[in-house]
Amino acid sequence: MSHSKNNLNGAFREVPYMGVIWVVAEAMKLGYYNGHPDWANLGQGQPEIGELVGAPKRITTFSIEPQDQAYGALGGSQELREKIAAHYNRLFRKKQASKYTADNVSVAMGGRLMLTRIFAAMDKIRLGYKVPDYTAYEDMINYHHSKVTPVLIPTSEKNAFDIPAKKFEHTLKKHKLDAYLLSNPCNPTGNVIEGKDLETYVAAASKLNCTLIFDEFYSHFIFEKKKPGKGAVSAAAYLEDVNTSPVILIDGLTKSFRYPGWRMGWALGPKTMIDNINRAASAIDGGPSQPMTRAALKVLDKDYADKETSALRKAFSIKRNLMIESLTNAGIQCMPQGKGTFYIWGNISKLPKQINNAESFFFEALKHKVMTVPGYFFDIHPGKKKKEKSVFDSWVRFSFGPSEKNMMHGLDRLTLMISSFAKQKINKKQNDGF
C-alpha cells in the first residue's frame, strides 16, 4: 500500500483533539500561554495549585534516593499502595469488615494512564456509558474497538444526564452490559451520585456481575447548596467485599490534592482485577516514578490530607457561588443538580442569537481573552463520526479551577460581552420601530 507524498501524517492517523487541548490551541493562536496574566482560562481542567487558606504548605521539594535509579514495581511501591488502601479504609470503610490492602491498589503516572491500563486489560465486552461525560473516554474506547462494544445509554436533563438509581439494574439487564464507565462526580455536569443512589448502583452491579468503573477524580469537590460539603463521595463506602464486588475506583493527586503536575493516579479494586491491570502495565508504561511515589506518601498522611481537602472545599465553594451568581445574572442557566467538581454546566440557549450556541460563544469569548469549553466535546460517540449537530450545542462547561481573582476577571468580561449583544438587540428593536 502506497502513501501520497503530500500526506504529511505518513503512517499516522489524524488524532482528534480533546476538548480542553483544542481550547488551548485556539487561544494560543491569539497569544495565550499558560499563566498569561491577561487571560482567564475558564476552560481549565486543573484546580489552582497555590497556597489556600487553611491548607498545609505546598510541597516544593522531593529527594531522589540511590535505589530510585532502578525500575520500581509495576503497580507502585508497597508503602504507597498500603498508604492509599489505609486512606480509603479510614474515610469509607471504618465499619466494614472487608478492608482494602496493598493488593487492591495499582498506581500509575496519572489517571489517563490508569484508564489506558484498564482498557488494555478488558476482555471482549459490552461497555455502557452515557453523555455528557469526560472527553478522553471516546478515544480510549476507540483504541480497543476490536474487543470493546460501546453502548450509549440514553439520559435526560431532568435526571441530570445520569441513569436514575431505581432504573440502573434494569438498564444493565436491558443492554446486556458487562461493564459501565462513568465519572462521579461528573465531568462536565457536576452531578454527584451519592448516598442510597450510589449504594443502589453498586448493589445492582454486584448482583449482575457487571464491572462498574468509577472515575472519582473529583471525589473531594463536594458542595451542599451554597456551602462546602462534609467530605468526599466514593463508591468505596458501599462495597460488601472489596475482593468480590466488581467495582474499580480511579483517583489520584491531580484534582483533590491539587498536584496535577505530579502525574500520580491510582485504581482500587478486587485483587484479581488489580493483578490484571498491573500485568497490562508491563507492556504500556512499566510502572510509576519511584521518587514521585515516595513524595506522594506525605500527601496522604491523615493530617495533611484532611486539611488539604477541607480547605479546598471551603475555597472552591466560595468560587462556585460567585460563578453561579455571575453566570445566572448574565442570562446563563446553570444546571441546578451540580454539587461536585469545579465546573458549572451552563445552558446558553437564552442568550442573544449571535452567541447562543457553544462554538460562537467560545470564539467570541476568545476575543475577550476568556476560554471556555463548548459542550459538544462531551457528546462522545466512540466509533462514529462526529454529528454535525450535537444535543449539547447550547451547553458550555465553565471552570472555577482558576484563582478567585482570575476567575472574576473572566466572568466580568463574559458579562460585558453578553450585555453588549443584548444592547445591540434592544437598539435594533428600537430602530425597527421607527
N, C-alpha and C positions, 0 to 999 in steps of 0.2 A: 504494500500500500504506500503510495507516494503522498507527500505533503507539499502544498504550494509554497514556493519560496516567499510569498507575501504573507504567509501565516506566521506571524511573529511569536505565537504561542507554541509553535512547534508541536511536540507531542503532548503538550499540556492542554487541558480543557480551560475554559474561562470560568474561574472560580467566582461565584457571586459574593458581593459584599454582605456582611452582617449589617443590620440597621445602624448601629452606633458608628461602625467603621465608615460607612458611606457618609453619614452626617459629618464626621470629622474631615473626610476627604473633600467634601463640597465646601466646608468652611475654610479649609486650607487654601483653596483657590482664591479666597478673598483676604488672605493674610493671617488667618488664625494659626496659632501654635499652642501647644499645651502650656497652660499657665499665662497666656496672654492677658495682660491687665485690662484691656479694653473690651474683652469678650466675656459673655456669660454663657456657660455651657449648661443649659437646662436639659440637655440630652444625655449627660454623662451617666455612665453605669457604675461609677465608683463613688463611695462616700468621701467626704472631706477627710483629709489624713492628718491634720494638725492637732494641736492641743485642744481639749474640750474641758469645760468647767466640770470638776468632779471626777474626771477620768485620770487614771495613772499616767505618769510621764511616758511619752512615746519612746519606744526602744530605738536607739540610733546606732548601736554598735553590736557586733557579734564576733565571736572568736572562731578561728579555724584550728582544730587540733590535728596532730600528726596523722591520726587514723582517718581523718576526713579526706585524705588524698586518695583513699581507696573507694571502690564501689560500696554502697550501702545495701541494705535489704530491699528487695523489690517492693514490699508493702510499707516501708518506713521502719524506723528503729523500734525495737521492743519498748523502749522507755516512752517514746511519743505515743505509740499505739495504746499503751497502758494508760497514759495520761488522758487521751481522748475518751477511752472507754469509761474511766473514772468520772470525767466531766459529764458525760451523758447519764451515768448511773446516779450521780449527785443531783442533777437537775430534773430528771424524768423518771427514774426507776427506784426511788428510795423504798417504796412499799412493795415492789415486786420481788418475788423470789429469784426470777431469772435475771441475771445481770450480764452486761457486756464485758468481754475480756479483750485482751490484745488480739486474740484470734478473730474477733469480729470486726477488726478495723484494717482498712487499707489506706495508705497515704500516697498522694501524687502531687506533682507540681501544678496545682490549680484544679478548679472544678471542671473546666472543659476537658482537661486531660483525663480526669477521673471518668467523666462521661464517655470519653473515647475508649477507655479500658472496658467499661461496662458494655458498650455496644459491641466491642470486639468479642466479648465473652458470651454474647447472646446466641441462642440456638435459632433454628428456623421457626419463627413465631409470628403471631398476630399482635401488634403493638398498638394499643389505643392511645390517643392524645386528643387534645381539644385546642381551640383557638379562641382568643389570642393567647399565645404563650411565647416563651423565650425563643428568640430568632435562631439561635445556633442549633436547635433541635432538628431543623429541616435538613441542613447539610449533613449532620451526623447520621440521620436516618438514611439519607440518600447513599452514603458511603457503604451501607450494608443492605441495599435494596434486593440483592440476590437471596437473602435469607429472612429479612425483616419486612413483613407486610404492614404498612402503616394504615391505621383505621381511624379516620376523623370522627369524633363523637360530637354530634350537634349540641350546642348550648344556646342560651339566650341571655340577653341583657338583664331581664328580670331575675335571673338566677345568678347574676354576677359573673356570667360566662363560665360557670362551673356546673358539674353534674350534681343535682340535689342529692344529699346523702341517702334519702329514702329510695331513690331510684338507682343507686350505684350498683347494687348487686344485680338487679335486673339488666342494667346496661352491660355489665361484664358478660352475663349469660347470652344476651341477645346478639352481641357482636363476637362471641366466642373468643374473647381476648385471653392471651397468655400472659400479657403484661400491660401495665398502664403507666405512662410517664406524665408527670406534671410538676410545675414549680409551685411551691406552697411555703410562704406567701407568694402570690402570683406576680411574676414579671410579665406583663406590664400593669395589670389592673389593680394590684394591691390587695385583692381579695384574699381572705385567710380562711381556710377550712380548719376548724378547731373544735375542741370540746367533744360533745356527743357525735357531731357530724364526722369528725376525724376518726373517732372510735368506730363508727359505723363503716367507714371506708376500710379500715384495717381489718375489721371482722369479716366483711364481705370478701376481701381478697384472700384471707386465710381460709375461709370456708371453701372457696372455689380454686384454691391454689394458683391464684393469679398474682404474679410478681408486681408489687407496687414499687415504683421508683420515684421517690420524693426528692426533688431538688429543693433543699431547705436553706439555701444560701442567705435568705433574708430572715432567718428564724428569730432573731432578736429585735428586729424592727417591727414591733407590735404596739399599736396605739388603741386607746379606748376613747371614742368620740374626740374630745379636744385635749385629752391627757395622755401621758405615756402609759403604755401597758405595764402590767405587773411582772411580766417575764416572757421568756421565749415560748414558742409553739413548736412542737415536734411530734411526729408520729411515734417516736420512741416511747412516749408515755403510755401507749395503748397496745403494745405488743404483749401477747400472752407469754410467748417464749422467744427470746432473741435468736434462737437457733432453728426454730420451726416456723415462725411467722415469715412469710415470703415478702419481706419488706427491706428495701435498700434505701438508706438515707445518705444524702450528699450535702456536705457543707465545707467550711474552711475558714481561714483567717481573712479572706478577701473583703467581705461586707461587714459582718457583725463585730469584727475586731479591727477593721479599718487598716489592714495591711495588704492591699491588693498587689503591691509590687513584690511581695514575698512569694507569691505563687504557691501557696500551701492549701491543698484541699484534701478531703478525706471522704471515705464511704464507710458506713456501718451496715452490717447485715449478718445473716446466718454464716457460720464458719465455712460451709461448703461453697457458698456463693463467693465469699471473700477470697477463698483459695483460688477459685477460677479467675477472678478479677486480677489477682496477683500474677497468675500464670500468663494472662494476656499482656501484663506489663513487661514481661521479659522480652517480648518482640516489639513493643511500642516505645517504651521510654527507659526501661532499665532501672527504675526506682528514683526516689526523690533525692535532692541535695542533702548531704549529711550535715553541713553547717547550719542550713536553714531548719532542718528537723530539730536540732538541738536548741536553736533560738526560739522555736515555737513552744518549747516547754514552759518558758516563763509566762507566755501569754495565757496559757491555760491553768496557771496557778489560781486557786479559788479566789483570793482577794483581788488579784489583777483582773481576772475575767469578769467578776461580778461588778466591780467598779466601772470597768470599761463599758459593759453592756447597759448598765443602769444609766450612766452618763449619756450614752448615745441616744437612748430612748427619750431622755429629757430634752436634749439639744435638738433632736430631729422632730420631736413633737411640736416644738415652737415653730420650726421652719415649715412643717406641714400645715399648721394652722394659718400661717402667713400666706403660703402659696394658695391654699384653697380659697381664702378670703379674696386675694387679688384676682385669681382666675375667675371666680364667680362674679365678682363685681364687673369684670371686663366682658361678661356675657358667655363664658365657657361653662358648660355643665360638667361638674366633676362627679365621677361615679361614687355614689354615697357609701357603697359597701367596702371601699378600700380602707382596710385597717392595718395594712402591713407594707413592707418595702420602703423605699424613699422615692416612690413615684406617685404621680397623680395621673389617672387615666381620664382625659378630658374630651368631651364631645363639643366640636366647634361648629356644628351644623347651623346654629342660630346666629353666627357672625355674618357680617356683610358678605355678599356672594363672591367678591374678589378673593376672600381669604377663608371661605368656609369649607375648603377641603384640605386635607393634610399636606399635600405637596405644595400648593400655592401658599399656604400658611408658612410652611418651612422655608421656602425661598424668600418670602417677604421678610420673615424674621431675621434671616441671614443678613439682609441689608441693614438691619439694626444691630448687628453683631450679637445675635442671640441664636443659640442652637436648640432645636427640639428634635424629637424622633417621630416621623409620620407613623400612624397606626397600622398602615398596611404591611409594614415589615413584620408584624407579629401574626399576620394571617398566613401561617405556614402550611404548605401543601407539598410534602415530600413526593418526589417522582413526577410531579406535574409542573407544567409551565405556569408562571405567574398569571393570574387573571388580569385582564385589562382594568377591571373594576373590582375593588375589594369592599367587603361589608364594613371595613374599618377605615375607609377613605375620609370619614368625618371625625376620626379619633386621633388624638395626639398624646404621646407619653411625655409628661413633664417631670423633670428630676429635681428634687430638693437635696440632692447629694452635695452641691457646692456649698461653700461657706454662706452664712446668712447674708452678709453684705453683698457678695457677688450675686447670689440668687435674687435679692431685691432689686439690684441694678437691672437684671434681666427681666424681671416681672414688670418693673416700671416702664421699660422700653416696649414690652409687649402691649401694655395698657395704652401707651401713646399711639402705637401702631394701629391697634384696633379702633381707638377713638377717632383717628384721622380718617379711616374708611367710613366710620359711622357718620361723621360730619359731611363727607362727600355725598353720602346717600341723602342726608337731610337737605343739603344745598341743591341737589338735583331735583328733589321733590318740590322745593320752593321755586326753582327756576321753571320747572314744568308747569307750575301753577299760573305763571304769568302769560 
